[in-house]
Amino acid sequence: MLTQPSISVPAKRFKNTARAARAANGHDAAPPAAVLPPAPPPPAPARIPVSSVIYQALVDLHNSNRIASRQVLVDITGLTYSVVDDHVKRMIDDGRVRRVVNGIFEPVPDAPEDRAVSVTHLPGGGVKLEIGDTCIDLTLRETRMVGMATAGVALQFGR
């Protein structure tokens, strides 16, 4: 007669059958206390306005001494000609961009706001020149030299 081999039962007996099954498999650890909910998805990246993308491309091209043409802007931004033309036209109307020649653009450099200028003629030929918060007392000779130096700028820009 054939006999079945006997299965040895561990000396330690468990009342809980689930724990006994874990112990038999070698997992005598306690069950996890709580299951954490899944982490929320990461926030969507912020959308950058198309006009900002085009303007930044113009500035980057200008800073690297490259020509910013319609074709180059379309290639860099991946936008269509109509979108690039529309936004560049708006930037020209706003004074942010100027047209060098047809189809070639460059950004207008940001200039600081003009300060208040005042000139007061003093007795004895002196002049008090005030620009913003700065006040300069000039002699007659210094006034002529400043006038000669600034006359070229006035002639060049026609103001």
N, CA, C and O atoms as a DFTB+ gen file, in Angstrom:
636 C
 N C O
     1  1       0.813      -1.140       0.000
     2  2       0.000       0.000       0.000
     3  2       0.883       1.238       0.000
     4  3       1.880       1.315       0.719
     5  1       0.502       2.183      -0.805
     6  2       1.253       3.434      -0.907
     7  2       0.758       4.410       0.144
     8  3      -0.443       4.554       0.375
     9  1       1.676       5.049       0.747
    10  2       1.287       6.058       1.734
    11  2       1.725       7.429       1.238
    12  3       2.761       7.586       0.591
    13  1       0.932       8.367       1.551
    14  2       1.238       9.749       1.171
    15  2       2.236      10.319       2.158
    16  3       2.143      10.049       3.355
    17  1       3.178      11.093       1.684
    18  2       4.089      11.718       2.629
    19  2       3.317      12.688       3.513
    20  3       2.413      13.381       3.046
    21  1       3.664      12.732       4.738
    22  2       2.951      13.620       5.653
    23  2       3.482      15.050       5.510
    24  3       4.675      15.278       5.310
    25  1       2.574      15.976       5.616
    26  2       2.927      17.398       5.526
    27  2       3.147      17.890       6.941
    28  3       2.300      17.714       7.816
    29  1       4.283      18.501       7.150
    30  2       4.571      18.978       8.496
    31  2       3.853      20.301       8.722
    32  3       3.867      21.174       7.855
    33  1       3.246      20.445       9.847
    34  2       2.551      21.670      10.225
    35  2       3.466      22.412      11.177
    36  3       4.000      21.816      12.112
    37  1       3.656      23.706      10.956
    38  2       4.532      24.443      11.847
    39  2       4.022      24.395      13.276
    40  3       2.825      24.252      13.527
    41  1       4.937      24.516      14.183
    42  2       4.590      24.424      15.595
    43  2       3.702      25.586      16.005
    44  3       2.868      25.451      16.901
    45  1       3.878      26.712      15.358
    46  2       3.109      27.896      15.685
    47  2       1.782      27.810      14.951
    48  3       1.777      27.651      13.730
    49  1       0.701      27.906      15.619
    50  2      -0.607      27.826      14.981
    51  2      -1.268      29.191      15.071
    52  3      -1.173      29.880      16.087
    53  1      -1.946      29.572      13.981
    54  2      -2.625      30.849      13.899
    55  2      -4.117      30.620      13.881
    56  3      -4.604      29.691      13.236
    57  1      -4.840      31.461      14.586
    58  2      -6.289      31.356      14.574
    59  2      -6.845      31.993      13.307
    60  3      -7.848      31.525      12.768
    61  1      -6.213      33.043      12.831
    62  2      -6.675      33.741      11.632
    63  2      -6.134      33.003      10.418
    64  3      -4.919      32.860      10.280
    65  1      -6.990      32.540       9.553
    66  2      -6.540      31.747       8.413
    67  2      -5.768      32.589       7.406
    68  3      -4.854      32.081       6.755
    69  1      -6.115      33.867       7.264
    70  2      -5.381      34.722       6.325
    71  2      -3.954      34.909       6.806
    72  3      -3.014      34.905       6.012
    73  1      -3.801      35.072       8.105
    74  2      -2.455      35.240       8.644
    75  2      -1.678      33.936       8.536
    76  3      -0.469      33.946       8.304
    77  1      -2.373      32.814       8.704
    78  2      -1.722      31.511       8.569
    79  2      -1.236      31.310       7.141
    80  3      -0.163      30.753       6.912
    81  1      -2.042      31.773       6.175
    82  2      -1.634      31.633       4.776
    83  2      -0.406      32.491       4.500
    84  3       0.502      32.060       3.789
    85  1      -0.368      33.706       5.056
    86  2       0.797      34.575       4.852
    87  2       2.025      33.974       5.509
    88  3       3.127      34.047       4.965
    89  1       1.834      33.374       6.687
    90  2       2.960      32.770       7.392
    91  2       3.487      31.579       6.624
    92  3       4.693      31.335       6.603
    93  1       2.599      30.839       5.996
    94  2       3.034      29.681       5.221
    95  2       3.818      30.119       3.995
    96  3       4.719      29.409       3.550
    97  1       3.486      31.280       3.446
    98  2       4.199      31.802       2.278
    99  2       5.442      32.586       2.667
   100  3       6.172      33.062       1.797
   101  1       5.685      32.719       3.928
   102  2       6.875      33.440       4.364
   103  2       6.634      34.918       4.578
   104  3       7.583      35.671       4.799
   105  1       5.387      35.348       4.519
   106  2       5.063      36.762       4.700
   107  2       4.326      36.905       6.011
   108  3       3.099      36.809       6.050
   109  1       5.048      37.131       7.069
   110  2       4.433      37.225       8.382
   111  2       4.254      38.689       8.796
   112  3       4.096      38.974       9.983
   113  1       4.276      39.605       7.852
   114  2       4.151      41.018       8.173
   115  2       2.680      41.386       8.288
   116  3       1.811      40.722       7.722
   117  1       2.420      42.442       9.022
   118  2       1.053      42.913       9.189
   119  2       0.594      43.573       7.890
   120  3       1.424      44.070       7.129
   121  1      -0.704      43.586       7.628
   122  2      -1.198      44.223       6.411
   123  2      -0.958      45.727       6.481
   124  3      -0.829      46.272       7.577
   125  1      -0.892      46.419       5.327
   126  2      -0.670      47.866       5.348
   127  2      -1.809      48.562       6.070
   128  3      -2.967      48.158       5.970
   129  1      -1.459      49.624       6.806
   130  2      -2.447      50.324       7.619
   131  2      -3.491      51.010       6.745
   132  3      -4.688      50.888       7.006
   133  1      -3.064      51.719       5.729
   134  2      -4.000      52.423       4.856
   135  2      -3.392      52.523       3.471
   136  3      -2.173      52.581       3.308
   137  1      -4.250      52.540       2.496
   138  2      -3.802      52.690       1.115
   139  2      -3.943      54.154       0.749
   140  3      -5.028      54.723       0.870
   141  1      -2.856      54.773       0.301
   142  2      -2.877      56.187      -0.060
   143  2      -3.595      56.377      -1.385
   144  3      -3.475      55.541      -2.281
   145  1      -4.348      57.479      -1.520
   146  2      -4.997      57.740      -2.807
   147  2      -3.938      58.092      -3.846
   148  3      -2.846      58.535      -3.489
   149  1      -4.245      57.902      -5.115
   150  2      -3.254      58.231      -6.144
   151  2      -2.952      59.724      -6.150
   152  3      -3.817      60.546      -5.848
   153  1      -1.729      60.058      -6.492
   154  2      -1.309      61.460      -6.530
   155  2      -2.054      62.182      -7.643
   156  3      -2.320      61.594      -8.691
   157  1      -2.395      63.460      -7.428
   158  2      -3.088      64.206      -8.480
   159  2      -2.161      64.400      -9.673
   160  3      -0.941      64.433      -9.513
   161  1      -2.731      64.529     -10.865
   162  2      -1.882      64.721     -12.043
   163  2      -1.171      66.067     -11.963
   164  3      -1.692      66.996     -11.346
   165  1       0.005      66.195     -12.573
   166  2       0.716      67.480     -12.536
   167  2      -0.081      68.535     -13.288
   168  3      -0.802      68.209     -14.232
   169  1       0.040      69.806     -12.878
   170  2      -0.710      70.857     -13.563
   171  2      -0.240      71.008     -15.002
   172  3       0.920      70.762     -15.334
   173  1      -1.172      71.416     -15.836
   174  2      -0.849      71.616     -17.249
   175  2       0.107      72.799     -17.375
   176  3      -0.019      73.765     -16.622
   177  1       1.056      72.747     -18.303
   178  2       1.973      73.879     -18.468
   179  2       1.209      75.122     -18.914
   180  3       0.226      75.036     -19.649
   181  1       1.684      76.280     -18.452
   182  2       1.030      77.536     -18.789
   183  2       1.192      77.831     -20.276
   184  3       2.246      77.592     -20.865
   185  1       0.131      78.350     -20.860
   186  2       0.180      78.704     -22.275
   187  2       0.871      80.048     -22.430
   188  3       0.600      80.987     -21.683
   189  1       1.755      80.129     -23.394
   190  2       2.465      81.371     -23.678
   191  2       1.757      82.025     -24.854
   192  3       1.536      81.373     -25.874
   193  1       1.392      83.312     -24.733
   194  2       0.709      83.974     -25.843
   195  2       1.566      83.960     -27.109
   196  3       2.793      84.049     -27.053
   197  1       0.884      83.847     -28.251
   198  2       1.579      83.755     -29.538
   199  2       2.383      85.022     -29.798
   200  3       3.497      84.956     -30.317
   201  1       1.821      86.182     -29.439
   202  2       2.546      87.430     -29.685
   203  2       3.854      87.469     -28.890
   204  3       4.850      88.010     -29.369
   205  1       3.859      86.904     -27.686
   206  2       5.092      86.860     -26.891
   207  2       6.131      85.954     -27.532
   208  3       7.325      86.254     -27.511
   209  1       5.672      84.844     -28.104
   210  2       6.594      83.923     -28.776
   211  2       7.231      84.609     -29.980
   212  3       8.440      84.513     -30.187
   213  1       6.419      85.298     -30.770
   214  2       6.934      85.975     -31.968
   215  2       7.869      87.117     -31.571
   216  3       8.935      87.277     -32.166
   217  1       7.479      87.913     -30.568
   218  2       8.326      89.032     -30.156
   219  2       9.658      88.532     -29.600
   220  3      10.707      89.107     -29.889
   221  1       9.619      87.462     -28.802
   222  2      10.864      86.917     -28.257
   223  2      11.757      86.392     -29.370
   224  3      12.978      86.525     -29.297
   225  1      11.159      85.794     -30.405
   226  2      11.947      85.332     -31.551
   227  2      12.597      86.521     -32.254
   228  3      13.756      86.445     -32.659
   229  1      11.851      87.625     -32.401
   230  2      12.421      88.839     -33.009
   231  2      13.593      89.368     -32.181
   232  3      14.638      89.717     -32.730
   233  1      13.418      89.424     -30.878
   234  2      14.478      89.934     -29.999
   235  2      15.704      89.029     -30.057
   236  3      16.833      89.512     -30.141
   237  1      15.479      87.712     -30.013
   238  2      16.604      86.771     -30.062
   239  2      17.365      86.886     -31.379
   240  3      18.595      86.854     -31.391
   241  1      16.641      87.018     -32.481
   242  2      17.299      87.177     -33.784
   243  2      18.085      88.483     -33.831
   244  3      19.211      88.518     -34.328
   245  1      17.488      89.559     -33.312
   246  2      18.160      90.862     -33.318
   247  2      19.424      90.827     -32.455
   248  3      20.456      91.375     -32.840
   249  1      19.340      90.183     -31.292
   250  2      20.499      90.109     -30.395
   251  2      21.626      89.258     -30.964
   252  3      22.790      89.454     -30.612
   253  1      21.290      88.314     -31.840
   254  2      22.327      87.478     -32.454
   255  2      22.724      87.988     -33.843
   256  3      23.361      87.270     -34.614
   257  1      22.345      89.228     -34.156
   258  2      22.690      89.895     -35.425
   259  2      22.233      89.104     -36.644
   260  3      22.935      89.044     -37.653
   261  1      21.055      88.498     -36.546
   262  2      20.469      87.795     -37.681
   263  2      19.257      88.570     -38.161
   264  3      18.625      89.289     -37.387
   265  1      18.936      88.427     -39.430
   266  2      17.808      89.140     -40.021
   267  2      16.514      88.429     -39.642
   268  3      16.410      87.208     -39.754
   269  1      15.535      89.204     -39.194
   270  2      14.232      88.651     -38.817
   271  2      13.253      88.899     -39.955
   272  3      12.577      89.927     -39.998
   273  1      13.187      87.945     -40.873
   274  2      12.234      88.049     -41.980
   275  2      11.006      87.210     -41.664
   276  3      10.986      86.463     -40.686
   277  1       9.978      87.340     -42.506
   278  2       8.766      86.538     -42.323
   279  2       9.109      85.054     -42.348
   280  3       8.651      84.286     -41.503
   281  1       9.920      84.661     -43.327
   282  2      10.267      83.249     -43.492
   283  2      10.994      82.712     -42.259
   284  3      10.702      81.610     -41.795
   285  1      11.931      83.485     -41.733
   286  2      12.690      83.047     -40.556
   287  2      11.766      82.925     -39.347
   288  3      11.876      81.965     -38.584
   289  1      10.854      83.889     -39.162
   290  2       9.923      83.826     -38.036
   291  2       8.999      82.617     -38.139
   292  3       8.705      81.970     -37.133
   293  1       8.543      82.313     -39.348
   294  2       7.691      81.132     -39.543
   295  2       8.477      79.864     -39.232
   296  3       7.955      78.950     -38.594
   297  1       9.730      79.804     -39.680
   298  2      10.556      78.615     -39.431
   299  2      10.844      78.425     -37.941
   300  3      10.794      77.302     -37.438
   301  1      11.143      79.515     -37.237
   302  2      11.507      79.419     -35.823
   303  2      10.294      79.085     -34.956
   304  3      10.364      78.213     -34.090
   305  1       9.177      79.787     -35.194
   306  2       8.012      79.617     -34.324
   307  2       7.139      78.439     -34.715
   308  3       6.414      77.905     -33.875
   309  1       7.192      78.025     -35.970
   310  2       6.327      76.939     -36.422
   311  2       4.906      77.392     -36.685
   312  3       4.015      76.561     -36.860
   313  1       4.679      78.697     -36.716
   314  2       3.348      79.238     -36.983
   315  2       3.173      79.468     -38.480
   316  3       4.126      79.348     -39.250
   317  1       1.959      79.797     -38.883
   318  2       1.696      80.053     -40.301
   319  2       2.028      81.507     -40.635
   320  3       2.176      82.348     -39.749
   321  1       2.141      81.781     -41.943
   322  2       2.438      83.145     -42.388
   323  2       1.356      84.121     -41.933
   324  3       1.667      85.229     -41.497
   325  1       0.094      83.719     -42.032
   326  2      -0.991      84.638     -41.684
   327  2      -0.949      85.005     -40.204
   328  3      -1.196      86.159     -39.853
   329  1      -0.642      84.054     -39.335
   330  2      -0.566      84.341     -37.895
   331  2       0.619      85.255     -37.604
   332  3       0.486      86.219     -36.850
   333  1       1.770      84.963     -38.193
   334  2       2.961      85.797     -37.977
   335  2       2.710      87.208     -38.502
   336  3       3.019      88.183     -37.817
   337  1       2.152      87.331     -39.712
   338  2       1.888      88.652     -40.290
   339  2       0.924      89.455     -39.428
   340  3       1.128      90.650     -39.211
   341  1      -0.130      88.801     -38.935
   342  2      -1.126      89.492     -38.123
   343  2      -0.504      90.027     -36.832
   344  3      -0.724      91.183     -36.470
   345  1       0.260      89.202     -36.147
   346  2       0.859      89.639     -34.879
   347  2       1.960      90.673     -35.098
   348  3       2.091      91.604     -34.303
   349  1       2.747      90.532     -36.150
   350  2       3.791      91.525     -36.428
   351  2       3.150      92.865     -36.774
   352  3       3.652      93.912     -36.365
   353  1       2.046      92.846     -37.522
   354  2       1.349      94.095     -37.862
   355  2       0.848      94.784     -36.591
   356  3       0.957      96.003     -36.462
   357  1       0.305      94.013     -35.665
   358  2      -0.151      94.599     -34.398
   359  2       1.014      95.186     -33.607
   360  3       0.883      96.253     -33.006
   361  1       2.161      94.489     -33.604
   362  2       3.328      95.001     -32.875
   363  2       3.868      96.272     -33.522
   364  3       4.357      97.160     -32.824
   365  1       3.786      96.369     -34.846
   366  2       4.211      97.596     -35.528
   367  2       3.277      98.735     -35.146
   368  3       3.733      99.845     -34.871
   369  1       1.954      98.467     -35.128
   370  2       0.986      99.496     -34.743
   371  2       1.177      99.939     -33.294
   372  3       0.954     101.106     -32.971
   373  1       1.588      99.019     -32.420
   374  2       1.818      99.347     -31.005
   375  2       3.160     100.031     -30.767
   376  3       3.392     100.564     -29.682
   377  1       4.053     100.026     -31.769
   378  2       5.364     100.650     -31.623
   379  2       6.412      99.745     -31.002
   380  3       7.483     100.222     -30.625
   381  1       6.135      98.459     -30.884
   382  2       7.109      97.519     -30.310
   383  2       8.100      97.024     -31.354
   384  3       9.212      96.623     -31.012
   385  1       7.704      97.049     -32.630
   386  2       8.521      96.530     -33.730
   387  2       8.498      97.561     -34.844
   388  3       7.504      98.263     -35.029
   389  1       9.596      97.652     -35.587
   390  2       9.609      98.526     -36.765
   391  2      10.011      97.716     -37.982
   392  3      10.747      96.734     -37.885
   393  1       9.509      98.151     -39.137
   394  2       9.794      97.481     -40.401
   395  2      11.033      98.136     -41.013
   396  3      11.020      99.329     -41.316
   397  1      12.096      97.360     -41.193
   398  2      13.327      97.878     -41.791
   399  2      13.092      98.061     -43.285
   400  3      13.230      99.167     -43.809
   401  1      12.741      96.993     -43.961
   402  2      12.276      96.998     -45.354
   403  2      11.116      96.013     -45.403
   404  3      10.807      95.367     -44.402
   405  1      10.477      95.896     -46.556
   406  2       9.342      94.979     -46.650
   407  2       9.752      93.565     -46.260
   408  3      10.674      92.992     -46.840
   409  1       9.058      93.010     -45.273
   410  2       9.290      91.629     -44.860
   411  2      10.408      91.430     -43.864
   412  3      10.654      90.299     -43.446
   413  1      11.103      92.498     -43.462
   414  2      12.196      92.391     -42.484
   415  2      11.890      93.341     -41.327
   416  3      11.587      94.517     -41.531
   417  1      11.975      92.807     -40.113
   418  2      11.556      93.548     -38.931
   419  2      12.652      93.529     -37.872
   420  3      13.533      92.670     -37.873
   421  1      12.569      94.505     -36.969
   422  2      13.460      94.516     -35.806
   423  2      12.716      95.142     -34.639
   424  3      11.857      96.000     -34.839
   425  1      13.039      94.720     -33.422
   426  2      12.356      95.297     -32.258
   427  2      12.835      96.721     -31.997
   428  3      13.996      97.061     -32.227
   429  1      11.912      97.538     -31.513
   430  2      12.257      98.904     -31.134
   431  2      12.834      98.841     -29.723
   432  3      12.189      98.309     -28.819
   433  1      14.039      99.376     -29.520
   434  2      14.630      99.303     -28.172
   435  2      13.801     100.105     -27.172
   436  3      13.285     101.178     -27.483
   437  1      13.689      99.562     -25.982
   438  2      12.961     100.250     -24.922
   439  2      13.801     101.412     -24.426
   440  3      14.927     101.227     -23.964
   441  1      13.243     102.615     -24.524
   442  2      13.943     103.810     -24.054
   443  2      13.339     104.227     -22.712
   444  3      12.135     104.082     -22.502
   445  1      14.160     104.737     -21.815
   446  2      13.593     105.202     -20.552
   447  2      12.689     106.409     -20.791
   448  3      12.836     107.127     -21.780
   449  1      11.766     106.615     -19.879
   450  2      10.845     107.731     -20.004
   451  2      11.617     109.050     -19.884
   452  3      12.549     109.167     -19.087
   453  1      11.215     110.033     -20.684
   454  2      11.890     111.331     -20.668
   455  2      11.704     112.012     -19.313
   456  3      10.642     111.937     -18.695
   457  1      12.772     112.679     -18.872
   458  2      12.721     113.427     -17.624
   459  2      12.403     114.884     -17.932
   460  3      12.595     115.345     -19.057
   461  1      11.923     115.598     -16.940
   462  2      11.629     117.021     -17.096
   463  2      12.933     117.801     -17.237
   464  3      13.900     117.545     -16.519
   465  1      12.951     118.759     -18.173
   466  2      14.145     119.580     -18.424
   467  2      13.756     121.045     -18.248
   468  3      12.737     121.499     -18.769
   469  1      14.594     121.780     -17.498
   470  2      14.342     123.195     -17.262
   471  2      15.658     123.961     -17.360
   472  3      16.693     123.501     -16.879
   473  1      15.605     125.145     -17.993
   474  2      16.785     126.008     -18.111
   475  2      16.417     127.367     -17.520
   476  3      15.415     127.972     -17.901
   477  1      17.239     127.837     -16.585
   478  2      17.025     129.149     -15.970
   479  2      18.261     130.000     -16.220
   480  3      19.378     129.606     -15.886
   481  1      18.047     131.183     -16.816
   482  2      19.157     132.110     -17.087
   483  2      19.371     132.988     -15.852
   484  3      18.443     133.628     -15.358
   485  1      20.607     133.002     -15.371
   486  2      20.953     133.740     -14.167
   487  2      21.607     135.070     -14.527
   488  3      22.171     135.210     -15.613
   489  1      21.535     136.057     -13.614
   490  2      22.229     137.318     -13.876
   491  2      23.739     137.088     -13.981
   492  3      24.293     136.283     -13.232
   493  1      24.377     137.752     -14.859
   494  2      25.818     137.610     -15.060
   495  2      26.142     136.576     -16.127
   496  3      27.318     136.266     -16.319
   497  1      25.151     136.024     -16.834
   498  2      25.410     135.110     -17.942
   499  2      25.413     133.641     -17.577
   500  3      25.611     132.797     -18.450
   501  1      25.202     133.314     -16.333
   502  2      25.177     131.900     -15.950
   503  2      23.841     131.243     -16.290
   504  3      22.845     131.911     -16.566
   505  1      23.856     129.947     -16.260
   506  2      22.649     129.173     -16.571
   507  2      22.530     128.053     -15.544
   508  3      23.514     127.409     -15.180
   509  1      21.316     127.842     -15.093
   510  2      21.029     126.706     -14.215
   511  2      20.229     125.712     -15.052
   512  3      19.111     125.998     -15.479
   513  1      20.830     124.522     -15.282
   514  2      20.213     123.477     -16.103
   515  2      19.722     122.369     -15.174
   516  3      20.504     121.789     -14.420
   517  1      18.424     122.080     -15.233
   518  2      17.842     121.032     -14.400
   519  2      17.292     119.930     -15.306
   520  3      16.477     120.184     -16.193
   521  1      17.757     118.703     -15.064
   522  2      17.265     117.530     -15.793
   523  2      16.830     116.519     -14.739
   524  3      17.661     115.939     -14.040
   525  1      15.522     116.313     -14.635
   526  2      15.003     115.429     -13.594
   527  2      15.354     115.977     -12.228
   528  3      14.992     117.109     -11.907
   529  1      16.050     115.200     -11.420
   530  2      16.460     115.628     -10.080
   531  2      17.859     116.227     -10.058
   532  3      18.325     116.645      -8.998
   533  1      18.537     116.280     -11.195
   534  2      19.909     116.776     -11.266
   535  2      19.904     118.257     -11.643
   536  3      19.220     118.669     -12.580
   537  1      20.669     119.041     -10.906
   538  2      20.767     120.474     -11.164
   539  2      22.233     120.831     -11.410
   540  3      23.102     120.490     -10.607
   541  1      22.508     121.528     -12.535
   542  2      23.882     121.888     -12.900
   543  2      23.947     123.404     -13.094
   544  3      23.127     123.976     -13.812
   545  1      24.918     124.052     -12.454
   546  2      25.174     125.477     -12.661
   547  2      26.267     125.605     -13.708
   548  3      27.367     125.085     -13.519
   549  1      25.977     126.297     -14.822
   550  2      26.920     126.442     -15.930
   551  2      27.312     127.903     -16.103
   552  3      26.506     128.809     -15.892
   553  1      28.566     128.111     -16.492
   554  2      29.005     129.455     -16.870
   555  2      28.578     129.699     -18.309
   556  3      28.085     128.793     -18.981
   557  1      28.769     130.933     -18.781
   558  2      28.384     131.264     -20.153
   559  2      29.166     130.419     -21.155
   560  3      28.607     129.937     -22.140
   561  1      30.448     130.243     -20.902
   562  2      31.279     129.432     -21.808
   563  2      30.834     127.965     -21.807
   564  3      30.757     127.351     -22.871
   565  1      30.538     127.387     -20.621
   566  2      30.059     126.002     -20.545
   567  2      28.713     125.848     -21.257
   568  3      28.450     124.822     -21.886
   569  1      27.870     126.869     -21.154
   570  2      26.568     126.814     -21.827
   571  2      26.751     126.753     -23.333
   572  3      26.054     125.995     -24.008
   573  1      27.674     127.538     -23.872
   574  2      27.947     127.491     -25.323
   575  2      28.470     126.128     -25.743
   576  3      28.087     125.615     -26.794
   577  1      29.351     125.529     -24.927
   578  2      29.897     124.213     -25.273
   579  2      28.799     123.142     -25.267
   580  3      28.772     122.283     -26.149
   581  1      27.901     123.185     -24.285
   582  2      26.787     122.229     -24.246
   583  2      25.876     122.449     -25.450
   584  3      25.385     121.488     -26.043
   585  1      25.652     123.701     -25.808
   586  2      24.819     124.005     -26.977
   587  2      25.428     123.472     -28.260
   588  3      24.721     122.914     -29.100
   589  1      26.754     123.642     -28.422
   590  2      27.408     123.119     -29.631
   591  2      27.349     121.595     -29.661
   592  3      27.158     121.005     -30.724
   593  1      27.509     120.957     -28.516
   594  2      27.495     119.494     -28.476
   595  2      26.110     118.935     -28.777
   596  3      25.990     117.883     -29.404
   597  1      25.076     119.620     -28.343
   598  2      23.724     119.113     -28.571
   599  2      23.125     119.587     -29.882
   600  3      22.094     119.059     -30.300
   601  1      23.724     120.558     -30.543
   602  2      23.189     121.041     -31.822
   603  2      23.269     119.956     -32.887
   604  3      22.367     119.840     -33.716
   605  1      24.327     119.166     -32.877
   606  2      24.455     118.082     -33.854
   607  2      23.356     117.043     -33.700
   608  3      22.847     116.517     -34.690
   609  1      22.995     116.753     -32.468
   610  2      21.911     115.796     -32.226
   611  2      20.596     116.364     -32.738
   612  3      19.798     115.643     -33.338
   613  1      20.366     117.650     -32.506
   614  2      19.133     118.274     -32.970
   615  2      19.061     118.267     -34.493
   616  3      17.993     118.042     -35.062
   617  1      20.188     118.511     -35.156
   618  2      20.194     118.482     -36.622
   619  2      20.014     117.060     -37.151
   620  3      19.326     116.848     -38.150
   621  1      20.625     116.101     -36.490
   622  2      20.550     114.716     -36.954
   623  2      19.131     114.162     -36.858
   624  3      18.670     113.493     -37.782
   625  1      18.440     114.425     -35.769
   626  2      17.108     113.868     -35.571
   627  2      16.000     114.832     -35.969
   628  3      14.825     114.470     -35.895
   629  1      16.331     116.032     -36.382
   630  2      15.346     116.974     -36.885
   631  2      14.363     117.467     -35.844
   632  3      13.183     117.656     -36.140
   633  1      14.829     117.671     -34.654
   634  2      13.923     118.167     -33.611
   635  2      14.405     119.468     -33.080
   636  3      13.775     120.045     -32.193
